[in-house]
Each structure stands twice: as C-alpha cells, then as structure tokens.
Amino acid sequence: MSRFLTTNRFPLGRKTLYTTAPDAQTAQAIAQAVVEARLAACANIIPGMRSVYRWKDAIETAEEVVAIFETTIALAEEACALILRHHPYETPCVVSLPVGAAGSNPAYLAWLAGETGL
C-alpha cells in the first residue's frame, strides 16, 4: 500500500464535501477560498440546480449552484468551517461524504493527497 493511504494524517481518508450556493459567483468565491487555502484539491461548480425545501414552515423553491470539494478526512472540518465563514445562507448545506480506495482511481487519489499537502 502506498504512503498516502497509510499515514496517520491520511488514514484511507478522502472526503467529498457538498454544498449549495445562491449563484455561480458565490460558489466561485467559496471554491477559490477553499482551494487557495489548500483545504481541497479541487472544487466542481455545477450551475442549474433547482431545490425544493421546507424553510420556516413554508415550502420554498430556488435556483442554486452546487459546489463539490475533493478533500481529506484531516482537512474536512477546516474546509467546512471556511465554507461556512464565506457562505451567505443562514443555515447552509455542507455535508461530507466518504471516498473509499475501492473503486477509485489510485492516481487521482495520489494527486488529491499531493495537492492538499498530505
């Protein structure tokens, strides 16, 4: 097994963080801040999402932009905190999803480790 999969700072631990933003400019600003801080190797910004949700006892709909961040377990909490500091929503959606080695491209996982300094 390679070093990046077995060190204490990188214990088989990649994470994908998912968030939504009100527009592409906000998503871009958040993504830029997170990647510049090396808290994620990359961010994918996906415009054109339509959300339906309950907020303060009313059903709402909104056009939103999805931002997906590729990071590590060691950096996920700090990345989440940075997203929250830059986010305009009162209660932003920021969730983390595990990324496992099984079924993942080892070269991509190595790149992710290198770009986040782990």
N, CA, C and O atoms as CSV, one atom per row, in Angstrom:
chain,resi,resn,atom,element,x,y,z
A,1,MET,N,N,0.842,-1.173,0.000
A,1,MET,CA,C,0.000,0.000,0.000
A,1,MET,C,C,0.888,1.238,0.000
A,1,MET,O,O,1.934,1.237,0.649
A,2,SER,N,N,0.506,2.275,-0.698
A,2,SER,CA,C,1.361,3.454,-0.795
A,2,SER,C,C,1.272,4.326,0.456
A,2,SER,O,O,0.330,4.219,1.241
A,3,ARG,N,N,2.278,5.194,0.623
A,3,ARG,CA,C,2.388,6.051,1.797
A,3,ARG,C,C,1.135,6.898,2.022
A,3,ARG,O,O,0.687,7.045,3.159
A,4,PHE,N,N,0.563,7.457,0.945
A,4,PHE,CA,C,-0.549,8.375,1.138
A,4,PHE,C,C,-1.803,7.680,1.650
A,4,PHE,O,O,-2.723,8.354,2.112
A,5,LEU,N,N,-1.867,6.380,1.586
A,5,LEU,CA,C,-3.029,5.673,2.115
A,5,LEU,C,C,-2.842,5.235,3.562
A,5,LEU,O,O,-3.811,4.849,4.216
A,6,THR,N,N,-1.609,5.288,4.078
A,6,THR,CA,C,-1.375,4.680,5.371
A,6,THR,C,C,-0.863,5.619,6.456
A,6,THR,O,O,-0.782,5.198,7.610
A,7,THR,N,N,-0.514,6.863,6.154
A,7,THR,CA,C,-0.015,7.754,7.193
A,7,THR,C,C,-1.147,8.159,8.125
A,7,THR,O,O,-2.319,8.097,7.753
A,8,ASN,N,N,-0.795,8.575,9.337
A,8,ASN,CA,C,-1.812,8.996,10.300
A,8,ASN,C,C,-2.600,10.196,9.812
A,8,ASN,O,O,-3.783,10.319,10.127
A,9,ARG,N,N,-1.974,11.089,9.047
A,9,ARG,CA,C,-2.679,12.269,8.553
A,9,ARG,C,C,-3.590,11.923,7.386
A,9,ARG,O,O,-4.449,12.726,7.021
A,10,PHE,N,N,-3.425,10.764,6.802
A,10,PHE,CA,C,-4.218,10.389,5.635
A,10,PHE,C,C,-4.670,8.939,5.768
A,10,PHE,O,O,-4.325,8.109,4.928
A,11,PRO,N,N,-5.446,8.618,6.825
A,11,PRO,CA,C,-5.792,7.223,7.113
A,11,PRO,C,C,-6.919,6.705,6.205
A,11,PRO,O,O,-8.082,6.645,6.603
A,12,LEU,N,N,-6.542,6.339,4.986
A,12,LEU,CA,C,-7.534,5.898,3.996
A,12,LEU,C,C,-8.631,6.931,3.868
A,12,LEU,O,O,-9.783,6.573,3.622
A,13,GLY,N,N,-8.305,8.209,4.028
A,13,GLY,CA,C,-9.340,9.185,4.234
A,13,GLY,C,C,-9.480,10.288,3.224
A,13,GLY,O,O,-8.858,11.342,3.362
A,14,ARG,N,N,-10.266,10.071,2.236
A,14,ARG,CA,C,-10.686,11.156,1.361
A,14,ARG,C,C,-12.125,11.481,1.675
A,14,ARG,O,O,-12.905,10.622,2.085
A,15,LYS,N,N,-12.458,12.731,1.475
A,15,LYS,CA,C,-13.835,13.177,1.684
A,15,LYS,C,C,-14.266,14.023,0.503
A,15,LYS,O,O,-13.455,14.720,-0.107
A,16,THR,N,N,-15.518,13.959,0.195
A,16,THR,CA,C,-16.143,14.880,-0.735
A,16,THR,C,C,-17.088,15.738,0.086
A,16,THR,O,O,-17.943,15.221,0.805
A,17,LEU,N,N,-16.931,17.047,-0.023
A,17,LEU,CA,C,-17.862,17.968,0.641
A,17,LEU,C,C,-18.827,18.490,-0.417
A,17,LEU,O,O,-18.431,18.824,-1.534
A,18,TYR,N,N,-20.090,18.553,-0.042
A,18,TYR,CA,C,-21.157,19.003,-0.935
A,18,TYR,C,C,-21.800,20.227,-0.310
A,18,TYR,O,O,-22.130,20.224,0.876
A,19,THR,N,N,-21.979,21.277,-1.107
A,19,THR,CA,C,-22.708,22.442,-0.639
A,19,THR,C,C,-23.469,23.047,-1.800
A,19,THR,O,O,-23.229,22.710,-2.960
A,20,THR,N,N,-24.377,23.934,-1.482
A,20,THR,CA,C,-25.095,24.687,-2.498
A,20,THR,C,C,-24.901,26.166,-2.224
A,20,THR,O,O,-24.653,26.572,-1.088
A,21,ALA,N,N,-25.015,26.972,-3.277
A,21,ALA,CA,C,-24.866,28.418,-3.169
A,21,ALA,C,C,-25.989,29.086,-3.957
A,21,ALA,O,O,-26.587,28.464,-4.835
A,22,PRO,N,N,-26.274,30.340,-3.651
A,22,PRO,CA,C,-27.373,31.006,-4.345
A,22,PRO,C,C,-27.068,31.348,-5.802
A,22,PRO,O,O,-27.990,31.548,-6.592
A,23,ASP,N,N,-25.782,31.417,-6.169
A,23,ASP,CA,C,-25.410,31.782,-7.538
A,23,ASP,C,C,-23.978,31.337,-7.822
A,23,ASP,O,O,-23.242,30.950,-6.915
A,24,ALA,N,N,-23.601,31.401,-9.093
A,24,ALA,CA,C,-22.273,30.948,-9.508
A,24,ALA,C,C,-21.167,31.819,-8.925
A,24,ALA,O,O,-20.098,31.306,-8.596
A,25,GLN,N,N,-21.392,33.103,-8.791
A,25,GLN,CA,C,-20.370,33.994,-8.245
A,25,GLN,C,C,-20.045,33.623,-6.796
A,25,GLN,O,O,-18.875,33.605,-6.412
A,26,THR,N,N,-21.062,33.330,-5.995
A,26,THR,CA,C,-20.841,32.923,-4.609
A,26,THR,C,C,-20.125,31.583,-4.549
A,26,THR,O,O,-19.181,31.415,-3.777
A,27,ALA,N,N,-20.570,30.629,-5.359
A,27,ALA,CA,C,-19.923,29.307,-5.388
A,27,ALA,C,C,-18.463,29.443,-5.794
A,27,ALA,O,O,-17.597,28.790,-5.212
A,28,GLN,N,N,-18.178,30.282,-6.784
A,28,GLN,CA,C,-16.802,30.503,-7.244
A,28,GLN,C,C,-15.951,31.112,-6.134
A,28,GLN,O,O,-14.810,30.694,-5.935
A,29,ALA,N,N,-16.481,32.080,-5.419
A,29,ALA,CA,C,-15.725,32.730,-4.341
A,29,ALA,C,C,-15.408,31.738,-3.221
A,29,ALA,O,O,-14.293,31.719,-2.699
A,30,ILE,N,N,-16.383,30.922,-2.860
A,30,ILE,CA,C,-16.164,29.905,-1.823
A,30,ILE,C,C,-15.132,28.892,-2.302
A,30,ILE,O,O,-14.204,28.553,-1.568
A,31,ALA,N,N,-15.291,28.409,-3.534
A,31,ALA,CA,C,-14.367,27.427,-4.093
A,31,ALA,C,C,-12.944,27.981,-4.143
A,31,ALA,O,O,-11.988,27.289,-3.793
A,32,GLN,N,N,-12.815,29.197,-4.569
A,32,GLN,CA,C,-11.494,29.835,-4.656
A,32,GLN,C,C,-10.838,29.892,-3.282
A,32,GLN,O,O,-9.657,29.572,-3.146
A,33,ALA,N,N,-11.589,30.294,-2.269
A,33,ALA,CA,C,-11.039,30.403,-0.915
A,33,ALA,C,C,-10.582,29.045,-0.389
A,33,ALA,O,O,-9.508,28.940,0.204
A,34,VAL,N,N,-11.382,28.015,-0.599
A,34,VAL,CA,C,-11.060,26.682,-0.078
A,34,VAL,C,C,-9.851,26.094,-0.789
A,34,VAL,O,O,-8.963,25.547,-0.136
A,35,VAL,N,N,-9.798,26.195,-2.110
A,35,VAL,CA,C,-8.676,25.629,-2.867
A,35,VAL,C,C,-7.402,26.441,-2.618
A,35,VAL,O,O,-6.328,25.854,-2.484
A,36,GLU,N,N,-7.491,27.770,-2.551
A,36,GLU,CA,C,-6.309,28.586,-2.254
A,36,GLU,C,C,-5.722,28.251,-0.886
A,36,GLU,O,O,-4.504,28.286,-0.707
A,37,ALA,N,N,-6.582,27.926,0.079
A,37,ALA,CA,C,-6.120,27.556,1.418
A,37,ALA,C,C,-5.586,26.119,1.464
A,37,ALA,O,O,-5.152,25.657,2.519
A,38,ARG,N,N,-5.615,25.416,0.335
A,38,ARG,CA,C,-5.183,24.016,0.223
A,38,ARG,C,C,-5.987,23.085,1.124
A,38,ARG,O,O,-5.487,22.066,1.601
A,39,LEU,N,N,-7.246,23.460,1.345
A,39,LEU,CA,C,-8.143,22.617,2.131
A,39,LEU,C,C,-8.903,21.647,1.233
A,39,LEU,O,O,-9.582,20.743,1.721
A,40,ALA,N,N,-8.789,21.832,-0.058
A,40,ALA,CA,C,-9.343,20.905,-1.047
A,40,ALA,C,C,-8.433,20.963,-2.265
A,40,ALA,O,O,-7.847,22.003,-2.565
A,41,ALA,N,N,-8.323,19.857,-2.950
A,41,ALA,CA,C,-7.511,19.810,-4.162
A,41,ALA,C,C,-8.240,20.464,-5.321
A,41,ALA,O,O,-7.614,21.055,-6.200
A,42,CYS,N,N,-9.559,20.359,-5.324
A,42,CYS,CA,C,-10.345,20.967,-6.390
A,42,CYS,C,C,-11.776,21.165,-5.929
A,42,CYS,O,O,-12.225,20.601,-4.931
A,43,ALA,N,N,-12.467,21.982,-6.691
A,43,ALA,CA,C,-13.901,22.188,-6.470
A,43,ALA,C,C,-14.584,22.128,-7.826
A,43,ALA,O,O,-14.082,22.673,-8.809
A,44,ASN,N,N,-15.718,21.470,-7.872
A,44,ASN,CA,C,-16.540,21.420,-9.077
A,44,ASN,C,C,-17.763,22.284,-8.832
A,44,ASN,O,O,-18.459,22.118,-7.831
A,45,ILE,N,N,-18.021,23.199,-9.741
A,45,ILE,CA,C,-19.167,24.098,-9.619
A,45,ILE,C,C,-20.161,23.706,-10.700
A,45,ILE,O,O,-19.838,23.684,-11.888
A,46,ILE,N,N,-21.373,23.399,-10.267
A,46,ILE,CA,C,-22.395,22.882,-11.175
A,46,ILE,C,C,-23.621,23.790,-11.095
A,46,ILE,O,O,-24.375,23.714,-10.125
A,47,PRO,N,N,-23.832,24.638,-12.086
A,47,PRO,CA,C,-24.995,25.529,-12.064
A,47,PRO,C,C,-26.265,24.804,-12.499
A,47,PRO,O,O,-26.220,23.691,-13.024
A,48,GLY,N,N,-27.381,25.457,-12.268
A,48,GLY,CA,C,-28.646,24.972,-12.813
A,48,GLY,C,C,-29.409,23.980,-11.958
A,48,GLY,O,O,-30.274,23.272,-12.474
A,49,MET,N,N,-29.121,23.907,-10.682
A,49,MET,CA,C,-29.871,23.007,-9.810
A,49,MET,C,C,-31.112,23.732,-9.287
A,49,MET,O,O,-31.065,24.926,-8.991
A,50,ARG,N,N,-32.188,23.019,-9.181
A,50,ARG,CA,C,-33.412,23.574,-8.605
A,50,ARG,C,C,-33.699,22.819,-7.317
A,50,ARG,O,O,-33.799,21.592,-7.313
A,51,SER,N,N,-33.830,23.554,-6.233
A,51,SER,CA,C,-34.090,22.959,-4.921
A,51,SER,C,C,-35.529,23.205,-4.503
A,51,SER,O,O,-36.103,24.262,-4.765
A,52,VAL,N,N,-36.090,22.213,-3.854
A,52,VAL,CA,C,-37.402,22.317,-3.213
A,52,VAL,C,C,-37.181,21.922,-1.766
A,52,VAL,O,O,-36.681,20.832,-1.487
A,53,TYR,N,N,-37.546,22.793,-0.849
A,53,TYR,CA,C,-37.243,22.541,0.556
A,53,TYR,C,C,-38.245,23.256,1.460
A,53,TYR,O,O,-38.928,24.193,1.048
A,54,ARG,N,N,-38.310,22.786,2.697
A,54,ARG,CA,C,-39.143,23.434,3.698
A,54,ARG,C,C,-38.262,24.379,4.504
A,54,ARG,O,O,-37.208,23.974,4.993
A,55,TRP,N,N,-38.676,25.619,4.646
A,55,TRP,CA,C,-37.926,26.612,5.410
A,55,TRP,C,C,-38.906,27.481,6.173
A,55,TRP,O,O,-39.741,28.160,5.576
A,56,LYS,N,N,-38.804,27.459,7.481
A,56,LYS,CA,C,-39.651,28.263,8.363
A,56,LYS,C,C,-41.131,28.052,8.047
A,56,LYS,O,O,-41.891,29.000,7.846
A,57,ASP,N,N,-41.517,26.759,8.010
A,57,ASP,CA,C,-42.909,26.318,7.814
A,57,ASP,C,C,-43.508,26.647,6.454
A,57,ASP,O,O,-44.730,26.685,6.313
A,58,ALA,N,N,-42.674,26.884,5.457
A,58,ALA,CA,C,-43.175,27.117,4.098
A,58,ALA,C,C,-42.348,26.278,3.129
A,58,ALA,O,O,-41.156,26.051,3.340
A,59,ILE,N,N,-42.996,25.827,2.072
A,59,ILE,CA,C,-42.285,25.122,1.012
A,59,ILE,C,C,-41.712,26.173,0.067
A,59,ILE,O,O,-42.432,27.026,-0.451
A,60,GLU,N,N,-40.405,26.091,-0.144
A,60,GLU,CA,C,-39.694,27.055,-0.987
A,60,GLU,C,C,-39.096,26.336,-2.182
A,60,GLU,O,O,-38.850,25.131,-2.130
A,61,THR,N,N,-38.862,27.067,-3.249
A,61,THR,CA,C,-38.093,26.579,-4.387
A,61,THR,C,C,-37.066,27.646,-4.727
A,61,THR,O,O,-37.312,28.841,-4.560
A,62,ALA,N,N,-35.924,27.204,-5.201
A,62,ALA,CA,C,-34.871,28.157,-5.544
A,62,ALA,C,C,-33.938,27.553,-6.576
A,62,ALA,O,O,-33.689,26.347,-6.580
A,63,GLU,N,N,-33.425,28.406,-7.450
A,63,GLU,CA,C,-32.343,28.022,-8.343
A,63,GLU,C,C,-31.061,28.155,-7.536
A,63,GLU,O,O,-30.824,29.183,-6.902
A,64,GLU,N,N,-30.238,27.119,-7.559
A,64,GLU,CA,C,-28.992,27.133,-6.805
A,64,GLU,C,C,-27.860,26.580,-7.657
A,64,GLU,O,O,-28.068,26.071,-8.759
A,65,VAL,N,N,-26.671,26.697,-7.116
A,65,VAL,CA,C,-25.470,26.175,-7.752
A,65,VAL,C,C,-24.829,25.201,-6.767
A,65,VAL,O,O,-24.663,25.521,-5.590
A,66,VAL,N,N,-24.475,24.026,-7.247
A,66,VAL,CA,C,-23.824,23.022,-6.412
A,66,VAL,C,C,-22.310,23.241,-6.477
A,66,VAL,O,O,-21.761,23.557,-7.533
A,67,ALA,N,N,-21.653,23.070,-5.340
A,67,ALA,CA,C,-20.189,23.050,-5.301
A,67,ALA,C,C,-19.772,21.767,-4.586
A,67,ALA,O,O,-20.252,21.463,-3.494
A,68,ILE,N,N,-18.879,21.029,-5.218
A,68,ILE,CA,C,-18.380,19.770,-4.676
A,68,ILE,C,C,-16.869,19.909,-4.504
A,68,ILE,O,O,-16.160,20.293,-5.434
A,69,PHE,N,N,-16.392,19.594,-3.312
A,69,PHE,CA,C,-14.982,19.750,-2.979
A,69,PHE,C,C,-14.354,18.388,-2.732
A,69,PHE,O,O,-14.938,17.546,-2.051
A,70,GLU,N,N,-13.163,18.169,-3.283
A,70,GLU,CA,C,-12.399,16.943,-3.052
A,70,GLU,C,C,-11.337,17.253,-2.002
A,70,GLU,O,O,-10.428,18.047,-2.243
A,71,THR,N,N,-11.459,16.618,-0.832
A,71,THR,CA,C,-10.555,16.897,0.266
A,71,THR,C,C,-10.226,15.614,1.009
A,71,THR,O,O,-10.415,14.518,0.482
A,72,THR,N,N,-9.737,15.750,2.228
A,72,THR,CA,C,-9.340,14.599,3.029
A,72,THR,C,C,-10.034,14.657,4.385
A,72,THR,O,O,-10.561,15.693,4.790
A,73,ILE,N,N,-10.022,13.516,5.077
A,73,ILE,CA,C,-10.590,13.488,6.427
A,73,ILE,C,C,-9.888,14.509,7.309
A,73,ILE,O,O,-10.533,15.208,8.091
A,74,ALA,N,N,-8.562,14.598,7.185
A,74,ALA,CA,C,-7.786,15.504,8.032
A,74,ALA,C,C,-8.147,16.972,7.812
A,74,ALA,O,O,-8.002,17.786,8.724
A,75,LEU,N,N,-8.615,17.318,6.614
A,75,LEU,CA,C,-8.903,18.716,6.286
A,75,LEU,C,C,-10.388,19.040,6.204
A,75,LEU,O,O,-10.751,20.209,6.068
A,76,ALA,N,N,-11.252,18.040,6.284
A,76,ALA,CA,C,-12.680,18.247,6.040
A,76,ALA,C,C,-13.318,19.249,7.005
A,76,ALA,O,O,-14.084,20.113,6.577
A,77,GLU,N,N,-13.015,19.144,8.288
A,77,GLU,CA,C,-13.640,20.064,9.248
A,77,GLU,C,C,-13.192,21.499,9.015
A,77,GLU,O,O,-14.004,22.421,9.089
A,78,GLU,N,N,-11.917,21.694,8.738
A,78,GLU,CA,C,-11.416,23.045,8.475
A,78,GLU,C,C,-11.998,23.598,7.173
A,78,GLU,O,O,-12.325,24.782,7.089
A,79,ALA,N,N,-12.124,22.742,6.166
A,79,ALA,CA,C,-12.738,23.169,4.903
A,79,ALA,C,C,-14.199,23.553,5.121
A,79,ALA,O,O,-14.667,24.563,4.595
A,80,CYS,N,N,-14.912,22.745,5.899
A,80,CYS,CA,C,-16.309,23.057,6.220
A,80,CYS,C,C,-16.404,24.404,6.923
A,80,CYS,O,O,-17.264,25.217,6.585
A,81,ALA,N,N,-15.538,24.650,7.889
A,81,ALA,CA,C,-15.559,25.917,8.628
A,81,ALA,C,C,-15.311,27.097,7.691
A,81,ALA,O,O,-15.952,28.140,7.828
A,82,LEU,N,N,-14.394,26.943,6.747
A,82,LEU,CA,C,-14.122,28.018,5.797
A,82,LEU,C,C,-15.318,28.251,4.881
A,82,LEU,O,O,-15.671,29.396,4.595
A,83,ILE,N,N,-15.940,27.172,4.422
A,83,ILE,CA,C,-17.155,27.305,3.605
A,83,ILE,C,C,-18.217,28.076,4.384
A,83,ILE,O,O,-18.832,29.000,3.851
A,84,LEU,N,N,-18.433,27.701,5.638
A,84,LEU,CA,C,-19.449,28.368,6.452
A,84,LEU,C,C,-19.135,29.849,6.655
A,84,LEU,O,O,-20.048,30.674,6.649
A,85,ARG,N,N,-17.864,30.198,6.834
A,85,ARG,CA,C,-17.489,31.616,7.020
A,85,ARG,C,C,-17.782,32.444,5.779
A,85,ARG,O,O,-18.100,33.628,5.890
A,86,HIS,N,N,-17.680,31.838,4.593
A,86,HIS,CA,C,-17.885,32.570,3.347
A,86,HIS,C,C,-19.318,32.466,2.811
A,86,HIS,O,O,-19.656,33.117,1.823
A,87,HIS,N,N,-20.144,31.666,3.446
A,87,HIS,CA,C,-21.468,31.358,2.898
A,87,HIS,C,C,-22.519,32.369,3.346
A,87,HIS,O,O,-22.563,32.733,4.522
A,88,PRO,N,N,-23.367,32.828,2.421
A,88,PRO,CA,C,-24.371,33.826,2.789
A,88,PRO,C,C,-25.647,33.262,3.428
A,88,PRO,O,O,-26.410,34.016,4.032
A,89,TYR,N,N,-25.890,31.957,3.306
A,89,TYR,CA,C,-27.124,31.399,3.844
A,89,TYR,C,C,-27.105,31.380,5.373
A,89,TYR,O,O,-26.045,31.294,5.992
A,90,GLU,N,N,-28.276,31.461,5.957
A,90,GLU,CA,C,-28.417,31.375,7.412
A,90,GLU,C,C,-28.016,29.985,7.916
A,90,GLU,O,O,-27.330,29.854,8.930
A,91,THR,N,N,-28.451,28.958,7.195
A,91,THR,CA,C,-28.130,27.574,7.545
A,91,THR,C,C,-27.706,26.839,6.277
A,91,THR,O,O,-28.512,26.120,5.687
A,92,PRO,N,N,-26.461,27.007,5.850
A,92,PRO,CA,C,-26.040,26.377,4.599
A,92,PRO,C,C,-25.938,24.861,4.701
A,92,PRO,O,O,-25.598,24.310,5.748
A,93,CYS,N,N,-26.234,24.214,3.609
A,93,CYS,CA,C,-25.998,22.779,3.486
A,93,CYS,C,C,-24.511,22.581,3.227
A,93,CYS,O,O,-23.989,23.024,2.204
A,94,VAL,N,N,-23.838,21.925,4.142
A,94,VAL,CA,C,-22.469,21.455,3.914
A,94,VAL,C,C,-22.435,20.056,4.519
A,94,VAL,O,O,-22.546,19.893,5.734
A,95,VAL,N,N,-22.282,19.060,3.672
A,95,VAL,CA,C,-22.223,17.680,4.145
A,95,VAL,C,C,-20.986,17.017,3.569
A,95,VAL,O,O,-20.525,17.366,2.482
A,96,SER,N,N,-20.448,16.042,4.325
A,96,SER,CA,C,-19.278,15.316,3.836
A,96,SER,C,C,-19.665,13.884,3.519
A,96,SER,O,O,-20.477,13.263,4.204
A,97,LEU,N,N,-19.061,13.391,2.471
A,97,LEU,CA,C,-19.294,12.028,2.012
A,97,LEU,C,C,-17.955,11.314,1.942
A,97,LEU,O,O,-16.980,11.889,1.457
A,98,PRO,N,N,-17.882,10.071,2.415
A,98,PRO,CA,C,-16.606,9.353,2.363
A,98,PRO,C,C,-16.262,8.949,0.929
A,98,PRO,O,O,-17.143,8.684,0.111
A,99,VAL,N,N,-14.982,8.910,0.651
A,99,VAL,CA,C,-14.479,8.416,-0.629
A,99,VAL,C,C,-13.524,7.280,-0.300
A,99,VAL,O,O,-12.517,7.490,0.376
A,100,GLY,N,N,-13.829,6.098,-0.767
A,100,GLY,CA,C,-13.005,4.943,-0.456
A,100,GLY,C,C,-12.029,4.610,-1.573
A,100,GLY,O,O,-12.213,5.023,-2.719
A,101,ALA,N,N,-10.997,3.863,-1.229
A,101,ALA,CA,C,-9.999,3.444,-2.211
A,101,ALA,C,C,-10.590,2.434,-3.198
A,101,ALA,O,O,-10.239,2.438,-4.378
A,102,ALA,N,N,-11.485,1.573,-2.717
A,102,ALA,CA,C,-12.101,0.568,-3.590
A,102,ALA,C,C,-12.965,1.264,-4.637
A,102,ALA,O,O,-13.888,2.006,-4.302
A,103,GLY,N,N,-12.660,1.019,-5.880
A,103,GLY,CA,C,-13.430,1.604,-6.968
A,103,GLY,C,C,-12.990,3.001,-7.347
A,103,GLY,O,O,-13.584,3.604,-8.240
A,104,SER,N,N,-11.962,3.539,-6.694
A,104,SER,CA,C,-11.447,4.870,-7.020
A,104,SER,C,C,-10.160,4.745,-7.819
A,104,SER,O,O,-9.461,3.736,-7.726
A,105,ASN,N,N,-9.851,5.758,-8.598
A,105,ASN,CA,C,-8.629,5.795,-9.386
A,105,ASN,C,C,-7.446,6.112,-8.463
A,105,ASN,O,O,-7.381,7.216,-7.923
A,106,PRO,N,N,-6.509,5.174,-8.266
A,106,PRO,CA,C,-5.373,5.410,-7.371
A,106,PRO,C,C,-4.552,6.639,-7.755
A,106,PRO,O,O,-4.071,7.357,-6.878
A,107,ALA,N,N,-4.386,6.888,-9.048
A,107,ALA,CA,C,-3.623,8.059,-9.488
A,107,ALA,C,C,-4.328,9.347,-9.068
A,107,ALA,O,O,-3.671,10.308,-8.667
A,108,TYR,N,N,-5.658,9.373,-9.155
A,108,TYR,CA,C,-6.418,10.549,-8.734
A,108,TYR,C,C,-6.283,10.750,-7.223
A,108,TYR,O,O,-6.108,11.877,-6.761
A,109,LEU,N,N,-6.362,9.666,-6.456
A,109,LEU,CA,C,-6.228,9.774,-5.005
A,109,LEU,C,C,-4.839,10.270,-4.619
A,109,LEU,O,O,-4.695,11.024,-3.656
A,110,ALA,N,N,-3.814,9.851,-5.363
A,110,ALA,CA,C,-2.459,10.340,-5.109
A,110,ALA,C,C,-2.362,11.829,-5.418
A,110,ALA,O,O,-1.730,12.579,-4.674
A,111,TRP,N,N,-2.981,12.256,-6.507
A,111,TRP,CA,C,-2.997,13.679,-6.850
A,111,TRP,C,C,-3.697,14.477,-5.754
A,111,TRP,O,O,-3.202,15.525,-5.339
A,112,LEU,N,N,-4.843,13.991,-5.284
A,112,LEU,CA,C,-5.583,14.651,-4.213
A,112,LEU,C,C,-4.710,14.808,-2.979
A,112,LEU,O,O,-4.682,15.875,-2.366
A,113,ALA,N,N,-4.005,13.758,-2.615
A,113,ALA,CA,C,-3.114,13.826,-1.454
A,113,ALA,C,C,-2.021,14.858,-1.659
A,113,ALA,O,O,-1.714,15.631,-0.751
A,114,GLY,N,N,-1.432,14.876,-2.848
A,114,GLY,CA,C,-0.356,15.815,-3.135
A,114,GLY,C,C,-0.817,17.264,-3.131
A,114,GLY,O,O,-0.102,18.136,-2.637
A,115,GLU,N,N,-1.986,17.533,-3.666
A,115,GLU,CA,C,-2.478,18.907,-3.765
A,115,GLU,C,C,-2.960,19.468,-2.438
A,115,GLU,O,O,-3.057,20.684,-2.279
A,116,THR,N,N,-3.260,18.604,-1.493
A,116,THR,CA,C,-3.674,19.081,-0.169
A,116,THR,C,C,-2.525,18.991,0.823
A,116,THR,O,O,-2.708,19.252,2.012
A,117,GLY,N,N,-1.343,18.625,0.342
A,117,GLY,CA,C,-0.167,18.586,1.189
A,117,GLY,C,C,-0.086,17.402,2.121
A,117,GLY,O,O,0.665,17.433,3.096
A,118,LEU,N,N,-0.849,16.352,1.839
A,118,LEU,CA,C,-0.835,15.174,2.721
A,118,LEU,C,C,-0.158,14.007,2.050
A,118,LEU,O,O,-0.053,12.932,2.640
